[in-house]
Amino acid sequence: MHLTLSAARELLAAPEPQGGIVGWATGLVETFGGPGAGAAIALENLFPPLPSEVILPLTGFAASQGVLSIASALFWTTLGSVVGAVVLYGIGAVFGRERMHAWWAKLPLVKASDLVRTEEWFARHGTKAVLLGRMVPVFRSLISVPAGVERMPLPVFVGLTTAGSLVWNTVLVMAGYWLGDQWDVVGAYVGVVTKVVLGLAAVALVGYVVMRVRGQGRERP
């Protein structure tokens, strides 16, 4: 017999109190069903501290309890992902290349040629970056901004974002569906991946700064 999400909530051995993200996301799904899950994911794209690794498995668990169907869960969460990504794309498009170059010129330890090379790289590999970036924690939100700055054709951006988001959402929603009241285990594993991604990004940033400082030292007479 299927439970309501209110009853299912009592079964959750969640690491967070009901007043936290779990309670907020549960309330949205319980009140609005699929559209509530979609709204939560749209906000997660705009505010990455709201973790999809909590919202999506919780939505899958709700589907396993009959609160909504799997098809509805995947449709609305993917739609929410696309809506949030398009907003970030719009921010990048409004910011524009000219402002980006002006802002870049004010930064220490960088050169205009670095930005030009980045733009050239995005022109060659932007489609792969957007598609695969939607499946990488942290970068799944950030990748939308450079796509907007570089004015990637909107239909292409939406198509790639939809495909990448559908893969990510399906994996996490189905994990929550299959794990049942142990859905929160998903967040622990994704959290490890997120820490690895952030660690690699930090190492790359430190390496870049060190190379720039050494380069400037060699250029001095």
C-alpha positions in Angstrom: 0.0 0.0 0.0 1.4 3.4 -1.0 2.0 6.0 1.7 1.4 9.7 1.5 4.5 11.8 1.6 3.5 13.1 5.0 3.5 9.5 6.3 6.6 8.7 4.4 8.4 11.6 5.9 8.2 9.8 9.3 10.2 6.9 7.8 13.1 9.1 6.7 16.2 8.7 8.6 17.4 12.0 7.1 20.6 13.7 8.3 18.9 17.1 8.4 15.9 18.2 10.5 12.5 18.5 8.8 12.8 22.3 9.0 15.9 22.2 6.8 16.2 21.4 3.1 14.6 18.0 3.4 11.5 19.6 5.1 11.4 22.4 2.5 11.7 20.1 -0.5 9.2 17.6 1.0 6.7 20.4 1.5 7.0 21.5 -2.1 6.5 18.0 -3.5 3.7 17.2 -1.1 1.8 20.3 -1.9 2.4 20.7 -5.6 3.6 17.3 -6.7 5.7 17.3 -9.9 5.6 21.1 -10.4 6.8 21.5 -6.8 9.8 19.3 -7.5 10.5 21.2 -10.7 10.4 24.5 -8.9 12.8 23.2 -6.3 15.3 22.1 -9.0 14.9 25.4 -10.9 15.9 27.2 -7.6 18.8 24.7 -7.1 20.2 25.8 -10.5 20.1 29.4 -9.5 21.3 28.8 -5.9 23.8 25.8 -6.0 23.8 25.6 -2.1 20.4 24.0 -2.6 21.7 20.4 -3.4 20.1 18.4 -6.2 21.5 15.3 -4.5 18.9 15.9 -1.8 16.0 17.1 -3.9 16.1 14.5 -6.7 16.4 11.3 -4.6 13.7 12.7 -2.3 11.5 13.1 -5.4 12.3 9.6 -6.4 11.3 8.3 -2.9 8.0 10.3 -3.2 7.4 8.5 -6.5 8.0 5.1 -4.9 5.3 6.0 -2.4 2.8 6.9 -5.1 2.8 10.6 -4.4 3.7 11.2 -8.1 4.7 9.0 -11.1 8.2 8.5 -12.2 7.3 10.1 -15.6 6.0 13.2 -13.8 9.1 13.3 -11.5 11.5 13.2 -14.5 9.5 15.6 -16.6 9.1 18.3 -14.0 12.6 18.1 -12.6 14.1 18.3 -16.1 11.9 21.2 -17.0 13.0 22.9 -13.8 16.6 22.3 -14.7 16.2 23.9 -18.1 14.3 26.9 -16.7 17.0 27.6 -14.2 19.8 27.1 -16.8 18.0 29.5 -19.2 17.9 32.2 -16.5 21.7 31.8 -16.0 22.2 31.8 -19.7 20.3 35.1 -19.9 22.4 36.6 -17.2 25.5 35.7 -19.2 24.0 37.1 -22.4 23.1 40.4 -20.7 26.6 40.6 -19.1 28.1 40.2 -22.6 31.6 39.8 -24.1 32.5 43.5 -23.8 31.8 43.7 -20.1 33.5 40.3 -19.6 36.7 41.7 -21.3 36.5 44.9 -19.3 36.1 43.0 -16.0 38.8 40.5 -17.0 41.3 43.4 -17.7 41.0 44.5 -14.1 41.9 41.1 -12.6 45.5 40.5 -11.4 47.7 37.8 -12.9 45.6 37.3 -16.0 46.1 38.4 -19.6 43.6 39.4 -22.4 45.0 36.5 -24.4 43.9 34.0 -21.7 40.3 35.1 -22.2 40.6 35.0 -26.0 41.9 31.4 -25.8 39.1 30.5 -23.5 36.6 31.9 -26.0 38.2 30.0 -28.8 38.1 26.8 -26.8 34.4 27.3 -26.0 33.7 28.0 -29.7 35.3 24.6 -30.5 34.1 22.5 -27.5 31.1 24.5 -26.1 28.5 21.9 -27.1 30.4 19.1 -25.3 31.0 21.4 -22.3 27.4 22.2 -21.9 26.2 18.7 -22.4 28.7 17.1 -20.0 28.8 20.0 -17.6 25.1 19.3 -16.8 26.3 16.0 -15.2 29.1 17.4 -13.1 28.3 18.8 -9.6 29.0 22.5 -9.2 29.7 23.1 -12.9 26.2 22.0 -13.9 24.9 25.4 -13.0 28.0 27.5 -13.8 28.4 26.3 -17.4 25.2 28.1 -18.4 26.8 31.6 -17.8 29.7 31.3 -20.4 27.2 29.8 -22.9 25.2 33.0 -22.5 28.2 35.2 -22.7 29.3 33.5 -25.9 25.8 33.6 -27.3 25.5 29.9 -28.0 22.3 29.6 -30.1 19.5 29.2 -27.6 17.8 26.2 -29.3 21.2 24.4 -29.2 21.7 25.4 -25.5 18.2 24.2 -24.5 18.6 20.9 -26.3 22.0 20.1 -24.8 20.8 21.3 -21.3 17.7 19.1 -21.6 19.7 16.0 -22.6 22.4 16.4 -19.9 19.9 17.3 -17.2 17.7 14.3 -18.1 20.6 12.0 -17.6 21.6 13.5 -14.2 18.0 13.7 -13.0 17.2 10.2 -14.0 20.2 8.7 -12.2 19.4 10.5 -8.9 15.6 10.2 -9.1 15.8 6.5 -9.8 18.4 6.0 -7.1 15.9 7.5 -4.6 13.1 5.4 -6.0 15.0 2.1 -5.6 16.6 3.0 -2.3 13.3 3.9 -0.7 13.7 5.2 2.9 17.5 5.1 2.5 17.4 7.7 -0.3 19.7 10.0 1.7 22.6 7.6 1.0 22.7 9.2 -2.5 23.6 12.6 -1.1 26.7 11.1 0.7 28.1 9.6 -2.5 27.4 12.7 -4.6 28.9 14.8 -1.8 32.2 13.0 -2.2 32.2 13.6 -5.9 31.5 17.3 -5.3 34.4 17.6 -2.9 36.7 15.9 -5.5 35.5 18.3 -8.2 36.1 21.4 -5.9 39.5 20.0 -4.9 40.6 19.6 -8.5 39.4 23.1 -9.3 41.3 24.5 -6.4 44.5 22.7 -7.4 44.1 24.0 -11.0 43.6 27.6 -9.7 46.6 27.4 -7.5 48.7 26.0 -10.3 47.5 28.8 -12.6 48.4 31.5 -10.1 51.9 30.0 -9.5 52.6 29.8 -13.2 51.5 33.4 -13.7 53.6 34.7 -10.8 56.7 32.9 -12.1 56.0 34.2 -15.6 55.8 37.8 -14.5 59.0 37.3 -12.6 60.8 36.2 -15.7 59.4 39.1 -17.7 60.9 41.7 -15.3 64.3 43.2 -16.5 
